[in-house]
Amino acid sequence: MHTILGAGGPVANALTRQLIDHNQTVKLVSRRPSKFSGSNVSWQKADLLNRAEVLNAVKGSAVIYLCAGLVYDKDIWREQWPIIIQNVIDAVKETQARLIFFDNVYMYGLVNGAMTEDTPYNPTSVKGEVRAKTATTLMDEAKSGNIRASILRGADFYGAESMNSFFDMMVLDKFSKGQKAQWIGDARTKHTFTYVPDAGKAMYVLGQTPESDNQIWHAPSAPALTGKQFIELAADVFAVAPKFSSINKMMLWMVGLFNKTVMGTVEMYYQYDHDYIFDSSKFEKAFNIKPTAYRDGIIHLSQTQFKR
């Protein structure tokens, strides 16, 4: 059985579709009911902060996927992530299941050049510090032979039904409505995005490949483009003028005074005024899987999620 902890988020949903399409038995674990159903799909309510509920939810699992997303608040992250990762580690030890954790790149901090799986942790934000500790705790257990676990990291994503991606919300959605787009930071710098369906497929592939255990992987992601190139590409797909305005750090901070989610983005601003280059060649070579080209991903979204 394949169990997804933190079901309901963009990557968890993409993974769920992969598992269902491949006729796998899936248990979805979250605090809210799942939208998925089927003879091979079940849902169980559990709070990942509750050790007993987590242990009960993962009974009978062969592979456990941790796809949890917390409120975008550094204090909540600092308080809750240590509890969640320890509860999941305990559950993995109890079941002897394999664990695959979907992670981000905050622990790397500001990187001069491409981020790879070997990039040292040098967080420059509170959320980055939390992610570094979480990943280190998990991989230390794996290196000690106590569990079998791997980490899949994604760059900023796009193609999320939840509209949690700034590219989805501030560029694609705006252009689909004939409005002027917005870009966070310097549109002259390069940025990488991971297409959500590609991340879901990568999680599925790792779940099917025991020899991938006890490693860190980067999800297949197309090569970085500048913000201006992304704007022009999206405008071309939606057949609109590539008009946009830039949002600087002070503007984010001012909006954040009234919106904690936006305030949570302020400490991550370094990702938007410097090059943000994410290297996924390790995964691509190991599994012979290529990422979806940005144009192809945007065209698909223009025909589905962002119909004009």
C-alpha positions as CSV (number, residue, x, y, z in Angstrom):
1,M,0.0,0.0,0.0
2,H,1.1,3.5,-0.8
3,T,0.3,6.1,1.9
4,I,0.4,9.9,1.3
5,L,0.8,12.0,4.4
6,G,-0.4,15.5,3.8
7,A,-2.7,14.6,1.0
8,G,-4.6,17.3,-0.9
9,G,-1.8,19.6,-1.9
10,P,-0.6,20.1,-5.5
11,V,2.2,17.6,-5.5
12,A,0.3,15.1,-3.4
13,N,-2.6,15.3,-5.9
14,A,-0.3,14.8,-8.8
15,L,1.2,11.8,-7.1
16,T,-2.2,10.4,-6.3
17,R,-3.1,10.5,-10.0
18,Q,0.0,8.7,-10.9
19,L,-0.6,6.0,-8.4
20,I,-4.3,5.6,-9.5
21,D,-3.3,5.5,-13.1
22,H,-0.9,2.7,-12.3
23,N,-3.5,0.7,-10.4
24,Q,-1.7,1.0,-7.0
25,T,-3.5,0.8,-3.7
26,V,-3.5,4.3,-2.2
27,K,-4.3,5.6,1.3
28,L,-4.7,9.4,1.5
29,V,-4.1,10.9,5.0
30,S,-5.0,14.4,5.8
31,R,-7.2,16.5,8.1
32,R,-9.8,17.1,5.5
33,P,-11.6,14.6,3.2
34,S,-10.1,13.8,-0.1
35,K,-11.7,14.5,-3.5
36,F,-10.3,11.2,-4.9
37,S,-12.3,8.0,-4.8
38,G,-12.1,4.5,-6.3
39,S,-11.9,0.9,-5.4
40,N,-8.1,1.2,-4.7
41,V,-8.3,4.6,-2.9
42,S,-9.1,5.2,0.8
43,W,-8.9,8.2,3.0
44,Q,-8.1,8.5,6.7
45,K,-8.2,11.5,8.9
46,A,-5.1,12.3,10.9
47,D,-3.1,15.2,12.3
48,L,0.6,14.9,11.5
49,L,1.3,16.6,14.8
50,N,-0.3,13.7,16.6
51,R,2.1,10.7,16.9
52,A,-0.6,8.1,17.6
53,E,-2.7,9.2,14.7
54,V,0.3,9.1,12.3
55,L,1.3,5.6,13.5
56,N,-2.3,4.4,13.1
57,A,-2.6,5.9,9.6
58,V,0.5,4.2,8.1
59,K,-0.2,0.6,9.3
60,G,0.3,-1.8,6.4
61,S,2.2,0.7,4.2
62,A,5.0,-0.3,1.9
63,V,5.9,3.2,0.8
64,I,5.1,6.4,2.7
65,Y,5.2,9.8,0.9
66,L,5.4,13.0,3.0
67,C,3.9,15.9,1.1
68,A,2.8,18.1,3.9
69,G,2.4,21.8,3.5
70,L,2.2,24.2,6.5
71,V,0.8,27.7,6.7
72,Y,3.4,30.0,5.2
73,D,4.6,31.4,8.6
74,K,8.1,31.0,10.0
75,D,6.9,30.6,13.6
76,I,4.5,27.8,12.7
77,W,7.3,26.1,10.7
78,R,9.7,26.4,13.5
79,E,7.2,24.9,16.0
80,Q,5.6,22.2,13.9
81,W,8.2,20.8,11.4
82,P,10.4,19.1,14.1
83,I,7.3,17.4,15.5
84,I,6.0,16.3,12.2
85,I,9.4,14.9,11.0
86,Q,9.9,13.0,14.2
87,N,6.4,11.5,14.1
88,V,7.0,10.4,10.5
89,I,10.4,8.9,11.3
90,D,8.8,6.9,14.2
91,A,6.1,5.7,11.9
92,V,8.6,4.6,9.3
93,K,10.5,2.6,11.9
94,E,7.3,1.0,13.1
95,T,6.2,-0.1,9.7
96,Q,9.6,-0.6,8.0
97,A,8.1,1.2,5.0
98,R,10.2,3.3,2.6
99,L,9.8,7.1,3.0
100,I,9.9,9.7,0.2
101,F,9.8,13.3,1.4
102,F,8.9,16.1,-1.0
103,D,11.0,19.1,0.0
104,N,12.0,22.6,-1.3
105,V,15.3,24.4,-1.8
106,Y,15.2,26.9,1.1
107,M,18.0,25.2,3.0
108,Y,20.5,26.1,0.2
109,G,20.1,29.8,0.8
110,L,21.5,32.2,-1.8
111,V,23.6,30.1,-4.2
112,N,26.0,31.5,-6.8
113,G,25.4,29.2,-9.7
114,A,23.2,26.1,-10.0
115,M,21.7,24.3,-7.0
116,T,22.4,20.6,-7.1
117,E,21.9,17.7,-4.7
118,D,25.4,18.3,-3.3
119,T,24.9,22.0,-2.7
120,P,25.8,22.6,1.0
121,Y,23.1,23.9,3.3
122,N,23.6,27.6,4.0
123,P,20.1,29.0,4.9
124,T,19.6,32.7,4.9
125,S,16.0,32.6,6.3
126,V,14.2,31.2,9.2
127,K,12.2,28.9,7.0
128,G,15.4,27.8,5.4
129,E,16.9,27.0,8.8
130,V,13.9,24.9,9.6
131,R,14.1,23.0,6.3
132,A,17.8,22.4,6.8
133,K,17.2,20.8,10.3
134,T,14.3,18.8,9.0
135,A,16.3,17.3,6.1
136,T,19.3,16.7,8.2
137,T,17.3,14.9,10.8
138,L,15.8,12.6,8.2
139,M,18.9,11.8,6.3
140,D,20.9,11.2,9.5
141,E,18.5,8.4,10.3
142,A,18.9,7.0,6.8
143,K,22.7,7.2,6.9
144,S,22.6,5.4,10.3
145,G,20.6,2.6,8.7
146,N,17.6,3.2,10.9
147,I,15.2,3.9,8.0
148,R,15.1,3.9,4.3
149,A,14.3,7.4,3.1
150,S,14.9,9.7,0.2
151,I,14.2,13.4,-0.4
152,L,12.8,14.8,-3.7
153,R,13.2,18.6,-4.0
154,G,11.4,20.8,-6.4
155,A,12.0,24.4,-7.4
156,D,9.2,27.0,-7.3
157,F,6.3,25.2,-9.0
158,Y,3.7,26.1,-11.5
159,G,0.6,24.3,-12.6
160,A,-1.0,24.1,-9.1
161,E,-4.8,23.8,-8.9
162,S,-4.6,25.7,-5.6
163,M,-3.1,28.8,-7.2
164,N,-0.3,28.8,-4.6
165,S,2.3,29.5,-7.2
166,F,3.2,33.1,-7.9
167,F,3.7,32.3,-11.6
168,D,0.2,30.8,-11.8
169,M,-1.4,33.5,-9.9
170,M,0.4,36.6,-11.0
171,V,1.2,35.8,-14.6
172,L,-0.8,33.0,-16.1
173,D,-4.1,33.9,-14.4
174,K,-3.6,37.6,-15.2
175,F,-2.9,36.9,-18.9
176,S,-5.8,34.5,-19.2
177,K,-8.1,37.5,-18.1
178,G,-6.4,40.0,-20.4
179,Q,-4.8,41.8,-17.5
180,K,-1.2,43.0,-16.9
181,A,1.0,40.5,-15.2
182,Q,3.1,41.0,-12.1
183,W,6.6,39.6,-11.4
184,I,8.3,39.4,-8.0
185,G,11.8,40.8,-8.0
186,D,14.1,41.5,-10.9
187,A,12.8,40.2,-14.2
188,R,16.3,40.2,-15.7
189,T,17.4,37.4,-13.4
190,K,17.0,33.7,-14.2
191,H,14.5,31.5,-12.4
192,T,13.6,27.8,-12.5
193,F,10.1,26.4,-12.1
194,T,9.1,22.8,-11.6
195,Y,5.9,21.7,-13.3
196,V,3.6,20.1,-10.7
197,P,2.7,17.0,-12.8
198,D,6.5,16.4,-13.3
199,A,7.0,16.5,-9.5
200,G,4.2,14.0,-9.0
201,K,5.6,11.7,-11.6
202,A,9.1,11.9,-10.0
203,M,7.6,11.0,-6.6
204,Y,5.9,8.0,-8.2
205,V,9.2,6.9,-9.9
206,L,11.1,7.1,-6.6
207,G,8.4,5.1,-4.9
208,Q,8.8,2.3,-7.5
209,T,12.6,2.3,-7.3
210,P,14.0,1.0,-4.0
211,E,17.6,1.5,-5.2
212,S,16.9,5.2,-5.2
213,D,16.6,5.2,-1.4
214,N,18.8,7.2,1.1
215,Q,19.6,9.9,-1.5
216,I,18.5,13.4,-2.3
217,W,17.0,14.0,-5.7
218,H,15.9,17.1,-7.7
219,A,12.7,16.8,-9.6
220,P,12.9,17.2,-13.4
221,S,12.7,20.9,-14.2
222,A,13.2,22.7,-17.4
223,P,16.3,25.1,-17.7
224,A,16.0,28.5,-16.1
225,L,14.8,31.5,-18.0
226,T,14.7,35.2,-17.1
227,G,11.5,36.6,-15.7
228,K,11.2,38.6,-18.9
229,Q,11.4,35.5,-21.0
230,F,8.7,33.8,-18.9
231,I,6.5,36.9,-19.3
232,E,7.0,36.9,-23.1
233,L,6.5,33.1,-23.4
234,A,3.2,33.2,-21.4
235,A,2.0,36.3,-23.3
236,D,2.6,34.5,-26.6
237,V,0.6,31.5,-25.5
238,F,-2.3,33.6,-24.3
239,A,-2.0,35.9,-27.3
240,V,-1.7,39.1,-25.2
241,A,0.8,41.9,-25.0
242,P,3.7,41.0,-22.6
243,K,2.9,43.8,-20.1
244,F,3.9,43.5,-16.5
245,S,4.9,45.4,-13.4
246,S,7.6,44.4,-10.9
247,I,7.1,44.0,-7.2
248,N,10.0,45.0,-5.0
249,K,10.8,44.0,-1.5
250,M,9.4,47.1,0.1
251,M,6.1,46.6,-1.7
252,L,5.9,43.0,-0.5
253,W,6.7,44.2,3.1
254,M,3.9,46.8,3.0
255,V,1.3,44.3,1.7
256,G,2.6,41.8,4.3
257,L,1.6,44.1,7.1
258,F,-2.0,43.1,6.3
259,N,-1.3,39.6,5.0
260,K,0.9,37.1,6.9
261,T,1.3,34.8,3.8
262,V,2.7,37.7,1.8
263,M,4.9,38.7,4.8
264,G,6.3,35.1,4.7
265,T,7.6,35.8,1.2
266,V,9.7,38.8,2.3
267,E,12.5,36.8,3.9
268,M,12.6,34.7,0.7
269,Y,13.1,37.8,-1.6
270,Y,16.7,36.8,-2.3
271,Q,15.2,34.1,-4.6
272,Y,13.7,36.8,-6.8
273,D,16.4,39.4,-7.2
274,H,19.2,36.9,-7.8
275,D,19.5,34.0,-10.3
276,Y,17.6,30.9,-9.0
277,I,19.0,28.0,-11.1
278,F,17.9,24.5,-10.2
279,D,19.8,21.5,-11.7
280,S,17.8,18.3,-12.1
281,S,20.3,16.4,-14.3
282,K,20.9,13.7,-11.7
283,F,17.3,12.5,-11.8
284,E,17.0,13.0,-15.6
285,K,20.0,10.8,-16.3
286,A,19.2,8.2,-13.7
287,F,15.7,7.6,-14.9
288,N,15.9,8.9,-18.5
289,I,13.1,11.3,-17.8
290,K,12.9,14.8,-19.3
291,P,11.0,17.7,-17.8
292,T,8.0,19.3,-19.5
293,A,9.1,22.3,-21.6
294,Y,7.7,25.5,-20.2
295,R,5.8,26.3,-23.4
296,D,4.2,22.8,-23.4
297,G,3.2,23.2,-19.7
298,I,1.8,26.7,-20.2
299,I,-0.2,25.6,-23.3
300,H,-1.7,22.7,-21.4
301,L,-2.7,25.0,-18.5
302,S,-4.1,27.6,-21.0
303,Q,-6.4,24.8,-22.3
304,T,-7.5,23.5,-18.9
305,Q,-7.0,25.6,-15.7
306,F,-6.7,29.0,-17.4
307,K,-9.2,28.9,-20.2
308,R,-9.9,32.3,-21.6
